[in-house]
Amino acid sequence: MSLSKDKGHRHKEIKPEEIPISAAAPAATGEAPDLEGQLAAKQKELEDYHDRVLRLAAEMDNLKKRQEKERAELLRFANEALLKELLPVVDHLELALEHGRQQDTPASFLEGLEMVHQGFLKALAQFGVTPIVSVGQPFDPVYHHAVMEAEAPPEEEGKVVKEMQKGYLFHQRLLRPAMVVVARNS
């Protein structure tokens, strides 16, 4: 028997062979709780907690990915409102060019106006804005807004025959639909 000193108290150390058999095996007496059942319950509880942690970690990872995707899309389309406001400027430049060609406008003036127009279109393209090709294409209500119908031969039925106002895409997403005249056969 040895004595040990712990915080000023003396405790008697007990060796395993000194423990009575009835105290060493309480399950044998039937009075102690079912330790195997408790162990199994705690193991199941541990597995449940582990599964919950794994699910929460997966949810957190999915949340981070979704937020990053939304953030990237927000940045990609952040200029959409500004670009919509600039489209009428392009329309006015095109009208000025068309009107200038019909009138007796000096060539140098038209050339300068054409350079401004092309520069403007190039700048828009750098930000992902592209015009929708409409004339000769089948009418598509996703990209076209029909403002009129025109008589046409049967083979032209349902096709766009004239573009009143250009439509534009912004990173393959509709920015503005094209206003078109659609052919119909009466």
Secondary structure, 3 states (H helix, E strand, C coil): CCEEEECCEEEECCCHHHCCHHHHCHHHHCCCCCHHHHHHHHHHHHHHHHHHHHHHHHHHHHHHHHHHHHHHHHHHCCCHHHHHHHHHHHHHHHHHHHHHHHCCCCHHHHHHHHHHHHHHHHHHHHCCEEECCCCCCECCCCCEEEEEEEECCHHHCCEEEEEEECCEEECCEEEECEEEEEEECC
